[in-house]
Amino acid sequence: MKTKLASLLVLFPCLVLAQTGNWNDSPANWNNSSANWNNSSANWNNSPSNWDNSSSNWNATNGVYDNRGNRIGYETQAPSGVTNIYDNNGNRLGYSPSKRQ
């Protein structure tokens, strides 16, 4: 068994890297997953159709801007504490894991 494991580690060193990361930050963690309803732009709270997230809403407080001041998207926070970042069309660009864990 040890020989098989050693062979796998030599052939697939990424197996070691995958296990050395912090689980709380991992996209494989359900709290961070784009498959989680709380992180989906299909969820009304995260939808670009929701006025609170709309690029047409000049009073929106969750806009994400580039260095030139152009709005490039918006962010929302899931009930788990994960902050999701979307472009103006609702495509999820990334996330910041919850700090509550």
Buried (B, 14 or more C-beta within 10 A) or exposed (E): EEEEEEEEEEEEEEEEEEEEEEEEEBEEBEBBBEEBEBBBBEBEBBBBEBEBBBBEBEEBEBBBEEEEEEBBBBBBBBEBEBBBBBBBEBEBEEBBBBEEE
